[in-house]
Amino acid sequence: MTSDGSIWEFVKAFNMYDPLALVVSIPALNAMFEVDEFIVDGTAHHVIGTSAERTGVKDGAKLRDWLCAAFLEGIEQERVRSHEHATMRELRALRTEVAQLRAKRQAWLSKHVSAGASK
């Protein structure tokens, strides 16, 4: 860690498996996935990603972009909360960044999730 306690300069990659599992559980985002249904003892099981060839993700780049935007928004939100003693100028800049990230994510959702749901 650096002297200020930050680890981020040492991070080279970031696996998003757990957040991806949460995203899959959000009905509004289901349009990004291809679901296979299997019946076992009379119970339907919905499975996403049954093989390397059938990953269950309709457009990996779009999903990646959405996840990155969501992570960045979370980071920015935390930055705003962690700046309790920041100057008003610093807070305005941070809030502007957060607003821009929200707008980008909302535009992406409006374009891609709604379009996917109507297919």
Phi and psi in degrees as a GROMACS rama.xvg file:
@    title "Ramachandran Plot"
@    xaxis  label "Phi"
@    yaxis  label "Psi"
@TYPE xy
-80.4505  172.846  THR-2
-62.6208  -25.1997  SER-3
-90.0668  5.74012  ASP-4
88.1307  4.78504  GLY-5
-84.1746  138.904  SER-6
-106.046  -9.17252  ILE-7
-63.8794  -28.5237  TRP-8
-68.7925  -15.6892  GLU-9
-96.2626  -9.93659  PHE-10
-78.2567  123.237  VAL-11
-107.289  -24.722  LYS-12
-151.275  161.851  ALA-13
-146.825  110.712  PHE-14
-80.605  137.974  ASN-15
-115.836  39.5933  MET-16
-67.9889  -49.9871  TYR-17
-64.3727  -46.7798  ASP-18
-61.1746  -34.8111  PRO-19
-63.4413  -40.108  LEU-20
-62.1913  -36.6527  ALA-21
-68.5816  -40.6771  LEU-22
-61.4015  -40.558  VAL-23
-59.9085  -29.0863  VAL-24
-82.5993  -2.22261  SER-25
-94.4166  111.482  ILE-26
-53.5053  -36.804  PRO-27
-64.9252  -19.2159  ALA-28
-103.641  0.885405  LEU-29
-59.5706  -23.4083  ASN-30
-64.459  -15.5876  ALA-31
-81.9694  -5.66803  MET-32
-124.688  152.884  PHE-33
-106.065  122.468  GLU-34
-107.836  132.156  VAL-35
-102.153  134.092  ASP-36
-105.369  132.308  GLU-37
-124.676  136.249  PHE-38
-101.213  122.289  ILE-39
-126.013  117.464  VAL-40
51.2725  41.2741  ASP-41
81.1576  0.750988  GLY-42
-109.346  129.657  THR-43
-78.8763  132.244  ALA-44
-120.68  127.697  HIS-45
-99.27  122.611  HIS-46
-121.146  132.213  VAL-47
-113.221  121.241  ILE-48
86.679  76.4369  GLY-49
-90.95  -11.4612  THR-50
-163.762  173.116  SER-51
-64.2483  -31.7292  ALA-52
-79.5921  -33.2746  GLU-53
-114.166  81.195  ARG-54
-73.5484  -22.3989  THR-55
88.2748  -3.36127  GLY-56
-102.438  122.416  VAL-57
-68.7555  -43.6817  LYS-58
-142.148  98.8075  ASP-59
-59.5199  -38.7515  GLY-60
-65.4796  -42.3977  ALA-61
-66.7405  -40.9753  LYS-62
-64.5962  -43.3587  LEU-63
-58.721  -45.0726  ARG-64
-62.1413  -41.7157  ASP-65
-64.3237  -45.7488  TRP-66
-61.6797  -42.5824  LEU-67
-62.5806  -42.9672  CYS-68
-62.4568  -40.5456  ALA-69
-66.084  -42.3793  ALA-70
-62.265  -45.3623  PHE-71
-62.1354  -39.3682  LEU-72
-63.1686  -42.4632  GLU-73
-60.879  -41.7077  GLY-74
-64.5489  -43.9834  ILE-75
-64.6414  -40.1135  GLU-76
-59.8332  -42.9217  GLN-77
-65.7251  -38.8793  GLU-78
-60.5668  -42.1276  ARG-79
-63.0878  -45.7654  VAL-80
-64.9642  -33.0181  ARG-81
-81.221  -5.32145  SER-82
-100.752  49.9705  HIS-83
-58.3736  -33.5789  GLU-84
-106.959  18.9756  HIS-85
-73.7374  160.721  ALA-86
-73.6512  159.66  THR-87
-59.7934  -36.476  MET-88
-62.3644  -44.3878  ARG-89
-63.6229  -41.8549  GLU-90
-65.6223  -40.5513  LEU-91
-61.3855  -41.9924  ARG-92
-63.5641  -43.3258  ALA-93
-64.5647  -42.3232  LEU-94
-66.5454  -34.5643  ARG-95
-63.7476  -43.9101  THR-96
-59.2484  -45.2945  GLU-97
-62.8244  -43.5738  VAL-98
-61.5697  -40.0877  ALA-99
-65.1263  -42.086  GLN-100
-63.4404  -43.2063  LEU-101
-60.7738  -44.0628  ARG-102
-62.2337  -42.9856  ALA-103
-63.35  -44.3066  LYS-104
-65.3602  -42.2047  ARG-105
-64.8918  -40.3192  GLN-106
-62.3763  -42.1012  ALA-107
-62.9855  -45.9074  TRP-108
-61.3044  -45.1187  LEU-109
-59.9704  -40.8404  SER-110
-75.1719  -47.2463  LYS-111
-94.1828  -41.4354  HIS-112
-73.4133  -43.3852  VAL-113
-64.5489  -39.6556  SER-114
-65.4201  -40.1302  ALA-115
-67.9069  -34.5308  GLY-116
-70.7038  -26.8911  ALA-117
-86.7253  -4.15454  SER-118
